[in-house]
């Protein structure tokens, strides 16, 4: 059963990657940096800005009156972040399988850190 779930998960991430590649293929990229390092930097900037847009939907300002959280808009902003994260993954030549492997590796480190009082 676990193997079936993993295969479905791999298909989902592969689908997301393909959708991103299809989308990128129709973009006008004359302003997109030519150098890989510059592209990663630009994508980081986009991720930061989209993250700020997501954060602005929350009542994080303790000195202001709180507002109603709009989960629909929050999901949209989160997907904008995903677009840029997936593109950065593609730029770094990471496949969905690479992401899973790196996630597992780093997850193991994080678990170890928590056990050691990190």
TIKOL-961822 format. One record per residue: x, z, y of N, C-alpha, C in turn; residue in one letter. Coordinates in steps of 0.2 Angstrom, whole numbers, padded with zeros to 4 digits, always signed. Last residue first. Layout:
% residues N
XZYXZYXZYA...
This chain:
% residues 118
+0091+0099+0105+0093+0094+0110+0088+0096+0116X+0091+0106+0093+0089+0109+0099+0091+0105+0105X+0092+0100+0081+0098+0103+0083+0097+0106+0090X+0080+0093+0079+0082+0099+0075+0088+0103+0077X+0082+0084+0089+0077+0089+0090+0078+0095+0085X+0092+0076+0084+0093+0079+0090+0088+0085+0091X+0085+0071+0073+0091+0075+0072+0092+0079+0078X+0075+0063+0079+0073+0068+0075+0079+0073+0074X+0084+0054+0086+0080+0058+0090+0077+0064+0086X+0089+0047+0075+0094+0051+0079+0090+0056+0083X+0078+0041+0070+0081+0046+0066+0086+0050+0070X+0075+0032+0080+0070+0038+0079+0074+0043+0074X+0086+0024+0079+0085+0028+0085+0081+0034+0084X+0082+0017+0067+0089+0020+0068+0088+0025+0074X+0069+0012+0070+0070+0017+0064+0077+0021+0065X+0073+0003+0080+0068+0009+0081+0069+0014+0076X+0081-0006+0073+0084-0002+0079+0079+0004+0080X+0071-0011+0065+0077-0008+0062+0080-0003+0067X+0062-0016+0074+0060-0011+0069+0066-0007+0066X+0070-0026+0080+0067-0020+0084+0065-0015+0079X+0073-0034+0069+0078-0031+0073+0076-0025+0077X+0060-0039+0067+0063-0035+0062+0069-0031+0065X+0058-0047+0079+0054-0041+0077+0057-0036+0072X+0075-0050+0085+0069-0052+0081+0065-0046+0081X+0085-0052+0099+0082-0047+0094+0076-0050+0091X+0092-0058+0109+0092-0061+0103+0090-0056+0097X+0089-0053+0122+0095-0050+0118+0095-0052+0111X+0078-0061+0125+0084-0062+0129+0090-0059+0125X+0069-0054+0117+0071-0061+0116+0077-0063+0119X+0069-0042+0124+0071-0042+0117+0073-0049+0115X+0064-0046+0136+0070-0044+0136+0073-0044+0129X+0051-0050+0132+0055-0055+0134+0063-0053+0134X+0046-0037+0128+0047-0042+0123+0051-0048+0126X+0046-0032+0141+0050-0029+0136+0051-0034+0130X+0037-0040+0148+0044-0040+0150+0048-0037+0145X+0025-0037+0141+0028-0044+0142+0035-0044+0143X+0024-0023+0142+0026-0026+0136+0028-0033+0136X+0020-0022+0155+0027-0020+0154+0029-0023+0147X+0007-0028+0154+0012-0031+0158+0019-0029+0157X+0002-0018+0146+0003-0025+0143+0008-0029+0147X+0001-0008+0156+0005-0007+0150+0007-0014+0146X-0009-0014+0164-0002-0013+0167+0003-0012+0161X-0020-0014+0155-0017-0020+0158-0010-0019+0160X-0021+0000+0153-0020-0004+0148-0017-0011+0150X-0025+0003+0166-0019+0006+0164-0017+0002+0158X-0038-0003+0168-0032-0005+0172-0026-0003+0169X-0044+0006+0158-0044-0002+0157-0038-0005+0161X-0043+0019+0163-0040+0017+0157-0039+0009+0156X-0042+0026+0177-0045+0019+0175-0041+0017+0169X-0046+0042+0182-0041+0038+0178-0044+0032+0176X-0051+0047+0198-0053+0045+0191-0048+0040+0188X-0039+0057+0207-0044+0052+0206-0046+0051+0199X-0036+0073+0216-0035+0068+0210-0041+0063+0210X-0028+0074+0232-0034+0075+0228-0034+0070+0222X-0011+0078+0232-0017+0074+0234-0022+0075+0229X+0000+0085+0227-0002+0087+0234-0008+0083+0236X+0003+0079+0215+0000+0085+0215-0003+0088+0222X+0002+0063+0210+0004+0067+0216+0000+0073+0217X-0003+0058+0199+0003+0061+0198+0005+0065+0204X-0015+0052+0193-0015+0057+0198-0009+0061+0198X-0012+0035+0189-0013+0042+0187-0013+0046+0194X-0009+0023+0194-0016+0024+0192-0017+0031+0190X+0004+0023+0196+0000+0024+0202-0007+0024+0200X+0010+0020+0184+0010+0027+0186+0005+0028+0192X+0008+0006+0184+0004+0010+0179+0004+0017+0181X+0017+0003+0194+0010+0001+0195+0006+0005+0190X+0029+0008+0188+0026+0011+0194+0019+0009+0196X+0029-0002+0178+0029+0005+0176+0026+0009+0182X+0032-0013+0185+0026-0013+0182+0024-0006+0180X+0045-0010+0190+0039-0011+0195+0032-0010+0191X+0052-0009+0178+0051-0003+0183+0045-0004+0187X+0051-0022+0174+0048-0016+0170+0047-0010+0174X+0058-0029+0184+0050-0030+0183+0047-0025+0179X+0070-0024+0182+0067-0023+0188+0059-0024+0187X+0073-0029+0169+0072-0021+0170+0069-0020+0176X+0073-0042+0172+0068-0040+0168+0067-0032+0168X+0085-0043+0179+0078-0045+0182+0073-0042+0178X+0094-0039+0169+0093-0035+0175+0087-0036+0179X+0093-0049+0161+0091-0043+0158+0090-0038+0164X+0097-0060+0169+0091-0060+0166+0088-0053+0164X+0111-0055+0171+0106-0056+0177+0099-0056+0174X+0115-0057+0158+0115-0051+0161+0111-0050+0167X+0114-0071+0156+0110-0067+0152+0110-0060+0155X+0111-0082+0170+0116-0078+0166+0112-0073+0163X+0101-0088+0177+0104-0092+0172+0108-0088+0167X+0086-0081+0183+0093-0081+0182+0096-0085+0176X+0073-0091+0189+0075-0086+0183+0082-0086+0183X+0069-0101+0197+0071-0095+0200+0074-0089+0195X+0064-0110+0188+0070-0112+0192+0073-0106+0196X+0054-0110+0178+0059-0105+0178+0065-0106+0183X+0038-0111+0176+0043-0114+0180+0048-0109+0181X+0032-0109+0159+0033-0106+0166+0038-0111+0170X+0029-0112+0147+0026-0116+0152+0027-0114+0159X+0037-0104+0139+0039-0112+0139+0035-0115+0144X+0032-0092+0140+0038-0093+0144+0039-0101+0144X+0021-0093+0131+0020-0092+0138+0026-0094+0142X+0028-0094+0119+0024-0100+0121+0022-0099+0128X+0035-0082+0118+0039-0088+0119+0035-0094+0121X+0024-0074+0118+0028-0073+0123+0032-0080+0124X+0018-0078+0105+0014-0078+0111+0019-0078+0117X+0029-0074+0097+0027-0081+0098+0023-0082+0104X+0028-0060+0099+0035-0063+0101+0033-0071+0102X+0016-0057+0093+0017-0056+0100+0023-0059+0103X+0018-0061+0080+0013-0065+0084+0014-0063+0091X+0028-0052+0076+0030-0059+0076+0025-0063+0081X+0019-0040+0077+0025-0041+0082+0028-0048+0082X+0011-0044+0066+0008-0043+0073+0014-0043+0078X+0019-0045+0055+0015-0051+0058+0013-0050+0065X+0023-0032+0054+0028-0037+0056+0025-0043+0058X+0011-0026+0050+0014-0024+0057+0019-0029+0059X+0009-0032+0038+0004-0034+0043+0007-0032+0050X+0020-0027+0031+0020-0034+0032+0015-0036+0038X+0017-0013+0031+0023-0015+0035+0022-0023+0036X+0005-0013+0023+0005-0011+0030+0011-0014+0034X+0011-0017+0011+0006-0021+0014+0005-0020+0022X+0019-0006+0009+0022-0013+0009+0017-0017+0013X+0010+0004+0006+0014+0004+0012+0017-0002+0014X+0004+0000-0006+0000+0000+0000+0004+0000+0006X
